[in-house]
Amino acid sequence: MIKVHGVHGSPFVRKVLIGLRIKGIEYEQVPQMPFARDEQYQKLNPLGKIPTLEDGDVILGDSKVICRYLEAAYPEVPLYPAGLADRARADWYEELGGSTLSDLAAAIFFQRFMRPMAFNQEPDEELIAKITTKQLPPLLDYIETQVPEEGFLFGDFTMADLALVSPLVNAAYAGYDIDAARWPKFAAFAERVKAQPEVASILEAEAKALGIS
Ligand SMILES: N[C@@H](CCC(=O)N[C@@H](CS)C(=O)NCC(=O)O)C(=O)O
């Protein structure tokens, strides 16, 4: 059976687990904390990051690489839109969501959630204010122009929809919600993404794992 190494709460692990569920592929989740410097794990993935996928002899790191492998190896239920232009746009949204948007959301999550809980330190509210008032708004302004009034970016739900919303799930765990007055389309879109059955079931498991349900 396919194994996914990683823990709930990581948007990158979340992406792979949701992708597997959409495709209807059974998997086993092997708990692996990030930043653990675990020698055994680093033999599978020398970067030490989560997730890592094991499918027989195929052992891969990086959620984007893993999702592309799953799409090619198990093509019956697609995770990405067909057609050159739509597929390229989906890749762009996945890149946007998985890079700067994720970094900013992760910084809020780290400050408000991890710092007090794991390190017994106060969050740096000045840094959080800089992120929420200066760095995130231009990205959210852009996303507001991209997402549809109804449904998903390419008709059926794809990894691109998840990519734009997933980082904000982590920010929401740390008390930052998309302002529906300023970004009404994005806020409504995020609710639709979170309500997708495969997303909702993973978020439920995550909330339990993080002790916030
Ligand atoms: N580009 C990677 C990013 C993975 C990543 O940064 N995972 C974080 C957890 S959310 C991690 O393992 N960080 C530990 C580290 O950077 O050493 C992916 O898409 O899988």
The ligand as an ORCA input file, in Angstrom:
! r2SCAN-3c Opt
* xyz 0 1
  N       8.090     22.126     -1.457
  C       7.812     21.153     -0.437
  C       7.708     21.862      0.904
  C       7.578     20.887      2.059
  C       7.788     21.585      3.376
  O       8.379     22.685      3.465
  N       7.289     20.957      4.436
  C       7.510     21.526      5.752
  C       6.329     21.211      6.663
  S       4.901     22.125      6.233
  C       8.736     20.863      6.353
  O       8.852     19.654      6.323
  N       9.642     21.672      6.903
  C      10.808     21.143      7.526
  C      12.068     21.724      6.977
  O      12.000     22.711      6.209
  O      13.128     21.201      7.311
  C       6.534     20.395     -0.769
  O       5.735     20.901     -1.590
  O       6.338     19.270     -0.281
*
